[in-house]
């Protein structure tokens, strides 16, 4: 038994792919990982399109997730009066993050919200914050938030830029630059 994740993590498009995990959610043994990798140059088995499943949109689930995210704010906290730049790194949070912040009352300036399947983390996001810094200053925002999430580490990071101080907050560490 094993699990597989198609992952974008915090990497550029060319460095992303499929990650395999053992039955307890841990990294596969090196010899098993090497055995899988030895098959990568083989032609992929395919099926006729009639033999494939059908994709369906689940937009209602996105709305439920947005509600859940908003509910995690302490004591009904609202963000009215805050102008925030949100850099979604052209990743999975490109719809949810700006909408949650806007629903909480913030004025949102979204960047990195146009994923095309190949531009994830390309010149944007918390691992490349130059555009975020420029945009925060350019629109005179109160703060900027650069998204990054690595599904294999289950930790979300937000890089905040306020005035001339920048810092990165993570579940286990904080660094002041």
N, C-alpha and C positions, 0 to 999 in steps of 0.2 A: 504494500500500500504506500502511496505517495501523493503529494499534491503538486500542482503546477500553477504558477502565477505569470501572466503576461504583464510585464512591469515596465514602467517608464522611470520610476524613482526620481532621482535628482540629476540624472545623466542627460546628455544630448541623445538625439535619436539613434545615432550609430552605435551607441554603447548600451542600448536597452535590449531587452529580449525576454526570454522565458527563464524563469527561476524554478528549480525543482526543490521540494522539501520532503523529508522522510515523514513517517506516520505520526511522529510527535511534533512536527513543525520545525525540526532542526535541519541543518545543512546536510546534504547527502554526503556519504563517505567519498573521499577523493577517487577511489577506484571505480565506484559506480558512476560518478559524474564524468570521469574520463571515458567510460564505456558508452555513455549516452552521447558525449561529444564526438566520438569516433564515427557516429552515423550521420553527422550534420552535412557532409558533402554528398550523401546519397540523394537521389531524386525523391521528393516528397510524394507520398501516396495521395492521390486525389480522387474525387468522385464527380460524377456529372451533377450539374446544379440541381436537377430534379431530385437527387438523392440527399440533398442538404436540408438542414432545418430552416426555419423561417425566423427572422429577426422581428421583434416588436419593440416599439418605444414604450418606455415605462415612466413617462413624465410625472405621473402622480407620485411615484416613489421619490423623485427628486424633491417635490414639494414637501413630502413627509420628512425627508432628511433635512431640508432647510428649516422646517419647524423645530426639529430636534436640535439642530445647531443653535438656533435662536434661544431655545429653552435653557441652554447651558449658561447663559449670562446670569450672573448673580443678582438675586432679588429684583428681577424685572428691569435690570439696567437698560437704559436707552442711550443712543448715540447722537441725538439731536444736537446740532451746533458744531459737529465735528466734520471736517472735510478730510477724507481719507483717500489715498491712492492705493489701489489693490493690484498687485502684479501677480497674476495667476500662472505665470510661466508657460502659457499655452498648454496647460495640463488639465487634469480631470476636474479641478475646482473652478474652471472658467465660468460656469454658470452659477453654481451654488454660492461661492464666496461673495461676489458682488451683491447678489440678491439678498443674502442674509444680512449683510451690513446695511444695505439700503432699507430693508424691512425694519431694522433696528433704529432707523431715523438718520443715519449718516448720509452726507453728501458724498457720492462715490465718483472717483475718477479711475475707471478700469483700464489697465494695460495688460498685455500678455494674455488677452482673452479671445484670440483668434486661432485656435489650433487647426492645423491642416494635416495632422498625422505625422509630420516630419519636423516641425519647428518647436517641439517641446524643449524648454530651457535654453533656447537659442537666443542669446543676447538679452535674456530676461530672467525673472525669478530670483529667489534668494541667493542662488549661487553665482549670479551675475547681476548685481544690484545697481549698476551705473545708470540705466534708464530710470529705475525707480527713484534714485537720488535726484536726478535731473528733473523728473516730473514733479516730485514733491516740492522742490524749490520753485519750479516754473509755474505751478498752479497755486502756490502758497498754501499748501495743505498742512493740516495739523500733524499728520503722520503718514507714513507709507508702510504697507505690509507686503512682503515678498513671500509667496507661498512655496513650500517644498514639502513633499511627503514621500517617504520611502516605505512601501508596503511591507518590505521584508524586515524593517526595523520597528514598525508601528509607532513611529514618533513623528510628530508634526513640528515643523520649525517655522517661526515667523521672524523675519528681520525687520525691525522697526527703524525708521529714520525720522527723527524729530530734531528740528533746528540743526545744530552742528554735532550732535551726539548720535552715534549709532551703536546699537547693541543687538546681539542675537540671543533669543530666549529659546531654550530647549527643555525637554522634560527633566533632564538631569544636570544641566549646566547653564551658566550665563557668562557672557564675556563682554566686557566694556572695551570699546576700541577708541 
